[in-house]
Amino acid sequence: MGAISRSGVARGLAIAALVGLLAACGARTVPGGAGDISIAPAPSADPFTSALIMTRTWAAAETESTVRATIDGASRELAARGEVAMDKGYAALTWTSGSATSRELVNDRAIFTQDVAPDGPWTRTESGGRTPTSAFADPLLNLASVEGVAVDGSDEIDGFEAVRYRGTLPVTAGTLEGLALTDDEIARIVAASTPDDTVTVTAWADPNRRLVRIERRLVLDGDSGVQADVVSSTRLWNFGVMLDLESPPSGSVVTARP
């Protein structure tokens, strides 16, 4: 990317200092992030919450996501790759769907989307608004509210054994964020859902107790009027990465949404 943001530089210096301190104290190292270090998280009521806190502590990471959605027989697939600032809900992502490529930038000013990358105009959505994919700027969104979390085994991810956690979220407009759904789809699904319907959340924590993969899945059988099977999967790595979150030049932003 281009210029590195000031917050990214500060984060990098903080990570470097932390690495040096822990190395001097003999901290165990595990590959997989800036400094490849193992940090004891703050005391927590349970290992999943501890992993969630630990992941947010690192603030930023590289990421890739996939979405597969079938709603009332219509299917689509999306994929994204980029960087996220999880402590702020900011991101710079490149999306692909079939042969189409688009970009999305979420920063402290707005959500900027470029439907035709890399040379097309940008569309600005004001802060407080949303796009179907803007919630991917925070892969940890709603995870603190997951109910009934329990260890569900383990899997090998990036060469290391990762603990697998599983729980659920109720179906609400907020918990459907992170599934790349339109406003209309969210409204229809919420209206058709019952108290027994849930979003299943599965998350994997690496040996450093950082969440390195998060999966969300919604299944509705159609009895209430909407048939849906939507699953999103997000991977995180290279924790502590620095981001370029500079807004596009004003002259390239041709459309504004409220």
C-alpha positions in Angstrom: 0.0 0.0 0.0 1.0 3.7 0.1 1.9 5.8 3.1 1.7 4.1 6.5 -0.8 5.6 8.9 0.5 7.3 12.1 -1.6 5.0 14.2 0.1 2.1 12.4 3.5 3.4 13.1 2.7 3.9 16.8 1.3 0.4 16.9 4.4 -1.0 15.3 6.6 0.8 17.8 4.5 -0.4 20.7 4.7 -4.0 19.5 8.4 -3.8 19.0 8.9 -2.5 22.6 6.6 -5.3 23.9 8.6 -7.9 22.0 11.8 -6.7 23.4 10.5 -6.7 27.0 9.0 -10.2 26.7 12.1 -11.5 25.1 14.2 -10.2 28.0 11.8 -12.0 30.3 12.1 -15.2 28.4 8.6 -15.3 26.9 7.8 -18.4 24.8 7.6 -17.7 21.0 5.1 -19.1 18.6 5.1 -18.1 14.9 2.2 -16.3 13.5 2.4 -12.5 14.1 4.4 -9.5 14.7 7.3 -10.6 17.0 5.9 -14.1 17.1 5.4 -13.9 20.8 3.2 -15.5 23.4 1.5 -13.1 25.9 -0.4 -14.0 29.0 -3.8 -12.4 28.6 -5.6 -10.5 31.3 -7.5 -12.7 33.7 -10.8 -13.7 32.2 -13.9 -15.7 33.2 -13.3 -18.2 30.4 -10.7 -19.1 27.7 -12.9 -17.9 24.8 -13.3 -14.4 26.3 -9.6 -14.4 27.1 -8.8 -15.2 23.4 -11.2 -12.4 22.3 -9.4 -9.9 24.5 -6.0 -11.1 23.4 -7.0 -10.8 19.7 -8.3 -7.2 20.1 -5.1 -6.3 22.0 -3.1 -6.9 18.8 -5.4 -4.3 17.1 -4.5 -5.1 13.5 -4.0 -8.1 11.3 -4.0 -9.3 7.7 -7.3 -11.0 6.8 -9.1 -13.0 4.1 -12.8 -13.8 4.1 -15.2 -15.9 2.0 -19.0 -15.7 1.9 -21.3 -18.3 0.3 -25.0 -17.4 0.4 -28.1 -19.1 -1.0 -31.3 -17.2 -0.3 -34.6 -18.4 -1.7 -32.7 -20.4 -4.4 -30.4 -17.5 -5.5 -26.7 -18.1 -4.8 -23.6 -15.9 -4.7 -20.0 -16.1 -3.5 -17.7 -13.3 -2.4 -14.0 -13.3 -1.3 -11.9 -10.6 0.3 -8.3 -10.0 1.3 -6.7 -7.1 3.0 -5.9 -5.6 6.5 -8.2 -4.8 9.4 -7.8 -2.6 12.5 -10.0 -4.6 14.9 -9.7 -2.2 17.8 -11.4 0.5 15.7 -13.4 -1.3 13.1 -11.4 0.0 10.2 -10.2 -1.9 7.1 -8.7 -1.8 3.6 -10.2 -4.8 1.7 -10.2 -6.0 -1.9 -13.3 -8.0 -2.8 -13.8 -10.4 -5.7 -17.0 -12.0 -7.0 -16.7 -14.0 -10.2 -14.5 -11.8 -12.5 -15.4 -8.6 -10.8 -13.0 -6.9 -8.3 -13.9 -4.0 -6.0 -12.3 -2.3 -3.0 -13.6 -1.1 0.3 -12.0 1.3 2.8 -13.4 1.9 6.2 -11.8 4.6 8.3 -12.7 7.4 10.8 -14.3 9.5 8.1 -16.6 7.2 6.2 -17.0 4.0 4.2 -15.5 4.2 0.7 -16.3 1.7 -1.9 -14.8 1.4 -5.4 -17.1 -0.9 -7.5 -14.6 -1.2 -10.3 -11.0 -1.6 -9.1 -8.5 -0.2 -9.4 -9.4 2.8 -11.6 -13.2 3.3 -11.0 -14.7 6.1 -8.9 -15.3 5.8 -5.2 -18.6 6.0 -3.4 -18.8 7.5 0.0 -21.2 6.2 2.7 -21.2 8.4 5.8 -20.0 7.1 9.2 -22.9 5.4 10.9 -24.1 3.9 7.6 -23.3 0.5 6.3 -22.7 -1.5 3.1 -23.4 -5.3 2.9 -19.7 -5.9 3.5 -18.5 -3.1 5.8 -18.9 -5.2 9.0 -15.9 -7.3 7.8 -13.8 -4.4 9.1 -14.4 -5.9 12.5 -14.1 -9.7 12.4 -14.7 -9.8 16.1 -18.1 -8.1 15.9 -20.7 -9.5 18.3 -18.3 -12.3 19.5 -18.5 -11.0 23.1 -22.3 -11.8 23.0 -22.0 -15.4 21.7 -24.1 -17.7 24.0 -23.3 -21.2 25.1 -19.6 -21.1 24.1 -17.9 -24.5 24.5 -14.7 -26.2 23.3 -15.6 -28.3 20.3 -12.3 -30.0 19.6 -9.3 -28.7 17.7 -7.9 -28.4 14.1 -4.6 -27.7 12.5 -4.4 -24.2 11.2 -1.2 -22.8 9.6 0.7 -25.7 11.1 -0.4 -25.3 14.6 -3.1 -26.9 16.7 -6.0 -24.4 17.2 -8.7 -24.9 19.8 -12.2 -24.8 18.2 -15.0 -23.0 20.1 -18.6 -23.0 19.2 -21.7 -21.1 20.3 -24.7 -19.2 19.0 -26.2 -15.7 18.5 -29.9 -14.9 18.2 -31.1 -13.8 14.8 -31.3 -10.0 14.9 -30.4 -7.2 12.5 -27.1 -6.7 14.4 -26.0 -10.3 14.6 -26.6 -10.7 10.8 -23.8 -8.2 10.2 -20.8 -10.1 9.0 -22.8 -12.3 6.5 -22.6 -9.8 3.6 -26.4 -9.4 3.5 -28.3 -6.4 2.1 -30.6 -4.3 4.2 -33.6 -5.9 2.5 -32.3 -9.5 3.1 -31.7 -8.7 6.8 -35.2 -7.3 7.2 -36.8 -10.3 5.5 -34.7 -12.9 7.5 -35.4 -11.2 10.9 -39.1 -11.1 10.1 -39.2 -14.7 9.1 -37.0 -16.1 12.0 -38.3 -17.7 15.2 -36.7 -17.7 18.7 -35.3 -21.1 17.8 -33.3 -19.8 14.9 -29.7 -18.9 15.6 -26.4 -17.8 13.9 -23.9 -20.5 14.7 -20.4 -19.1 15.5 -17.3 -21.2 15.4 -13.9 -19.7 16.2 -10.4 -21.1 16.4 -7.7 -19.9 18.8 -4.0 -20.4 18.1 -1.3 -21.3 20.8 -0.9 -17.6 21.5 -4.7 -17.5 22.3 -5.5 -15.3 19.4 -8.6 -16.0 17.2 -7.2 -16.9 13.8 -10.4 -18.1 12.1 -14.1 -17.1 12.7 -17.0 -18.7 10.9 -20.7 -17.6 11.1 -23.5 -19.7 9.6 -27.3 -19.0 9.3 -29.7 -21.7 8.1 -33.4 -21.1 7.7 -35.5 -24.0 6.3 -38.1 -21.8 4.6 -41.1 -22.8 6.8 -41.4 -19.1 7.8 -41.2 -17.7 4.3 -37.4 -17.4 3.7 -35.0 -20.2 2.9 -31.4 -19.3 3.6 -28.0 -20.9 4.0 -25.3 -18.3 4.5 -21.8 -18.9 5.8 -18.9 -16.5 6.2 -15.4 -17.5 7.1 -12.6 -15.1 8.1 -8.9 -15.8 8.7 -6.5 -13.6 10.6 -2.7 -13.6 10.6 0.3 -11.3 10.8 -1.0 -9.6 13.9 0.3 -6.1 14.5 0.5 -5.2 10.7 0.4 -1.5 9.9 -2.4 -0.2 7.7 -2.8 2.6 5.1 -6.3 4.0 5.8 -6.0 7.3 4.0 -9.2 8.4 2.3 -9.3 8.4 -1.6 -8.7 11.8 -3.2 -11.8 13.9 -3.0 -11.8 14.3 -6.7 -12.3 10.6 -7.2 -15.3 10.4 -4.9 -18.2 11.1 -7.2 -21.2 9.8 -5.3 -22.3 10.4 -1.8 -24.8 8.3 0.2 -26.4 9.6 3.4 
